[in-house]
Amino acid sequence: MERLLTVGRYLFPLSFLLYVGLHFGNPLVGASFVPSWLPLPLFWNYFTGVLILMFIISCLLGKYDKLATVLMALYVLLMIFMVHIPRAGTNENDMLNIFRNLMVIGALLVYAKYAAKDKRITG
């Protein structure tokens, strides 16, 4: 049972590869989520794709994984406020995205508390 539970430490960050693929595979779709008041939507698409990839690598290596996970939770929270809430009145999928992202934030914080290997960052 313990081995099975340990697999989750790797499966969880690897599940974010989907978002890396979306950011780099079809950058115009990712750029369409960038609020119109932010310049250079393609830059922000690629930038966040790189940051998500760095989060995954950090978790897999166990180096600064607690910090990376908390920062990822902050990024997802920003997505709720900057993208999904403003669009929720006109797009029913964004209402679902708000709740999905809240679940992801919870999972990220649980990962940071109980699964992160880096003990240099306390809290």
Disulfide bonds with the S-S distance in Angstrom:
none
